[in-house]
Amino acid sequence: MMRIFRLICCLLCCVAGGMAFASEPQQMKMFSRETLSPLKFELSDSDWRWLGKKHAVKVAVYSPENPPFDLVPDSSTVEGISADYSLLISRYLSLRMTMLRYPDRKAAFNALHSGQVDMLIDDAGPQDSEPGGVIASQSFAPSKTALVTRETSLARPIRMNPDARIALLRGYLSDHWLAANYPNAKITRYGSAQSALSSVAFGENDYFIGNLTVASFLIERNYANQLSVADILPTVENGPRFVFREDETTLQRIINTVLQAIQPIQHKLIFRQWSQGPDLWQFQSPLVLSKRERRWLEQHRELRVVINPLYAPFTMFDDNGVFHGISADILRVIHLRTGLNFVPVESDTVTDMFSLVQHKQGDLIAAMSYSSARDDRLMFTRPYVQPPFVLVVKNRLGAPANLSAVKTLAITKNNTLIAWLKTQYPTITLITAKNASVAMQLVNEGKADGAVHNLIGANYMIDRYFRDELKVTTRIAEAPARIGFAVRRDQPELYSILNKALADIPPGDISIIANKWQGTPDVKLDTWAVYRSQFYWLAGIFAILVLTSLVWNYYLRREIRMRQEAQAKLQEQAAFRTTLFNGSPVPMYVIDNQLNIIGHNQSWAAFFTRDQQDLDALPLTEAAHPLAKIAPALREMLAAPADQPPPQRYQINNGEEERTIVHQAVPFTDNDGAVAGLICSWQDFTEHEQLLKALSSAREHAEQANRAKSTFLATMSHEIRTPISAIIGLLELTVTNKTPAESDRESVRVAYESAQSLMGLIGDILDLAKIESGNLELTPKWVAFDTLAAPVVRVFDGLARQKSLTLSSHIDVLHPDEVYIDPMRLHQVLSNLISNAIKFTEQGAIDVQINCLPQQERQVTLELIVSDSGVGISAQDQLQIFSPYKQSEAGKKQTGTGLGLAICSQLVTMMGGTIDLHSQPGRGTRVVVHIPVAHRQSLASPAEVIEEDARSIQPLRILAVDDHPANRLLLKRQLTRLGHWVIGAEDGEQALRLWREHDIDLVITDCSMPVMDGLALTARLRQAQTRPLTILGLTANAQPEERARCIAAGMDDCLFKPLRLPQLEALLRKVPRITTPAGEVTLAALVDLNALHQLTQHDTALLHGLLRTTHDENLRDSELARSKLQEQNWEALASCLHRLSSAAQIIGAGGAGKLCRELEKYCEAAPEASVVEVRLQAALQAIAEFNQAIEQFLKQADAAAPGEPPA
């Protein structure tokens, strides 16, 4: 037991020892780049004596590092703003400082309380809770709380969502402050600012709230193109400071004295080393504004800034519509200083920009050069940049070198140089441009010899949009372009605020912004330019050390330390240059004067295949080297070096393929100033050129398609309008003719034929579309050889006779019984050929021959020959006669689209045949078609004869649904003509309601309708039907996909417009219905029930009464007619027949009425008794059937439910 107890004690001691070792602080070496400048401060004698006794202090810092205040470049060194200030204090007070690093803030404060350290550097900012028993010095750096967002252009206001995701440092700001300002936000705390900012940059959070100095440093270093400071928040200022135990008031007082004595310029120098952005010290004091200006600022938090998106690099938009440029960055700084938000308003001309501001559609112009004419309209602020005016000309030999050689000059309206130019160069013609970019475009297009622009804008535009096309040749005038903001004259407060904000921005900050938007030119590497700043820095340090040696007694130790630091810095710079060279994605290599490769980066090696990895051992002069073709140009460059040698384009092989590159080279010199070699690089443009070629090819194809479409539309517009005009004109004559004549029948016939022609035209277009898309399929079957030509020839026989032409056909005597072919497509080919022959033949004959040429045992070649004596076709037209929409010169005088022969050629090719045309102008045309087909003897099959009496089939109850009134009327008339009972509906909902009210046998519905289309109606009917119901679709889209879609929706079949009466009658015969017993005839088969309902205004009682009265009168008149026949009283008989025909005509029984009318006319002119007896018997038989149908109708009506149509 005692042994186990000892073992446990040993384990506890080991754990405690390990924990103690883990919490031991790490001694760090402070590193600073600050130079010691003279400083005046006063301490009391007691404070100096206290320092004399103290000699050394221990300073605590803690993890994690908090750049730029606290950075750990290696495991034993600390640098940053805190280290800079600590070393300054140490040197000024002659104190030896020892810095100890603790794992966290709590451990550091515990060490301070326990006396392990004398003071602590706390740069964590406002914390949720502060430890007690401590006192602090004044802050040695600004403490502003920044709001950071992914929005990189902050000229527009930031509107934070209530439920935004915010990242903060652990312990930064109290939960009470966050709940008061962002009650619904999702807060996530991180251990370091780098982690928090990274979460915003990569979309894990929307915003970061933290120290402005820390945020600015990290954004500049890591997230310059991803994050930006959106605003400065009003929080408790608790900047970085030194913290002491509450009994260390002497040390606190001494530190505060030194911090207060440091001049502002020294503070700014320290911060400038760590941040190149806006001066953070200016945020320490607010912008000095008058009371009136502050009141105006509170009332106007958002301003509309008018910008020209083409005025680069001052104002422009990116692909996402975000405002960028020099002016945008200046406005961003003003936003941070004043809180003003700016909403961009786009305008592309100077005139429009002034108009927007003057008409109060904008508050200020973001960038405008000053002129006296413009100053009369708006107030201009102090300029923020003043580039010189320059002359931009074409980049070619003979371009004007100065204004004396310019004849036409493009310049913006009201430019400040206009008056000067008119005075100094009166012979120059000034061309007013909407803006400076348009002025440069006029020069590029050759519409002007030169353009006036400022140097910054001209260089930017030339570098990005007019490279190698335009150039700057000289400066114009002495006065620069004073570019600033412009506001209305009724806004003096805004004018003053902008001027004060611009004056508050240090010139260096504006220079940084301007340099950011100016491209860096290619220059020769100069070692003096590279190491000049480091030389001055080392010389300054050495001079300071010499001067300090007179005061301080430990000069030698500091000199050694400074030299060690300088050596480390040089090593870092060498490592940086190596990383920069090898990390570049552009292939780079260095050659000496003998064109030997003395170095290259990794991208250069990756460009070539593994078989060529040893290329760096070969000089460029070797023919085997892929870069050998570049060697002559490099040798000339070494012989006559230039500051900016132009890039050259080459084709080189990388071991796998030829690649297109743009090669550049810059000479470098040795210590004696002689050229020692070249630094070369290239960019691979292979994919870029391939893309340009692909785009060019795609554009050519698109233009060809567009031309084909235009030809198609022009042809179809003419060909469709011609028959439609005939149809409309003839039908108009018929409709407006108040006295119908026989000529109306001819008009309707011609309109009918024109409509048939139009339908044939549309059919040709659909056939051609199917053929070209590959959707047309052949359906071959066994066809009797004798029937191949006869049906087609009969169709065209009448048309040939109208033109007094002879149409003959001849069939080979020796032919098989049947051949295997698609008869419909064969007839289509033959029809097109015969139709063309008749169309282009004015006199003579057309001959059609069908021959059978032997080929194999089970196969023959079918030969079709169509010959005519027409106008013929020229040899030039024959080359394109089989192309779609192509016609001969004679064909252009006829009606047609030029699709017939194209379709014939395509169909014959699909059937595996050939088509040849032989023709001469004036001597006719001969078309020969050869198609290989299988053949066999005919197979006898029992003849099936089905005889059907149409009067024995009961008419259908049909519901016709179509939203188009004309189509609905036509369908109802067709169905009524076929003897069926029809009701109409204009949409699916109305049809569904009528179906529920009536007993319907068949529904014919249009597929595309508003409210409820045919497919939805079919689905509803199939769900609700309780007895068999036939549903047929009707559509003008004659595509197989449409029919399949209708059948899938539940329809029995799908019909395509227009419907022909024979087609409709044959289809309706297949619809199930209740058959009528033999000898019985329904009323619907004899009369138009729809017209009868309209006659009685849908009054069922009136209809039934009318029918009963007609039935009774027919019986009485029939008996009277028989008696008058016996008496041979022809006048009285005619009177009876007149009453019978009148009654039948009123009801609509046309058959019975016609028999009675004809017999009535016969009786009026000395008739023969035997003839009258026979004809009266037939008429009275029709009247009897009519009466029988009325009786049957009335019986069904009495048994039917109200509203249901009778059987």
VENQUIVEN-V161786 format. One record per helix or strand of 3 or more residues. SS is the DSSP state (A for helix, B for strand). FROM is the first residue (numbers start at 1). TO is the last residue. If there is no record, write none. Layout:
ss/from/to
SS/FROM/TO
SS/FROM/TO
//
This chain:
ss/from/to
A/2/22
B/26/31
A/45/54
B/56/62
B/70/74
B/77/79
A/81/93
B/96/102
A/105/113
B/119/122
B/134/136
B/145/149
B/165/169
A/175/181
B/186/190
A/193/201
B/207/211
A/212/222
B/228/233
B/241/245
A/249/261
A/264/274
A/280/284
A/291/299
B/302/307
B/315/317
A/326/338
B/341/346
A/350/358
B/364/369
A/372/375
B/389/394
A/403/405
B/408/412
A/418/424
B/429/433
A/436/444
B/450/454
A/455/464
B/470/476
B/483/487
A/492/504
A/507/516
A/527/549
A/555/583
B/588/592
B/597/600
A/602/607
A/610/612
A/615/617
A/628/639
B/648/653
B/658/669
B/675/684
A/686/736
A/742/773
B/781/784
A/785/787
A/790/802
B/806/811
B/818/821
A/823/839
B/845/854
B/859/868
A/875/878
A/891/893
A/900/910
B/914/919
B/925/936
A/950/952
B/957/961
A/965/977
B/981/985
A/988/997
B/1002/1006
A/1014/1024
B/1030/1035
A/1040/1048
B/1053/1056
A/1061/1068
A/1083/1086
A/1089/1095
A/1100/1127
A/1130/1147
A/1150/1163
A/1169/1199
//
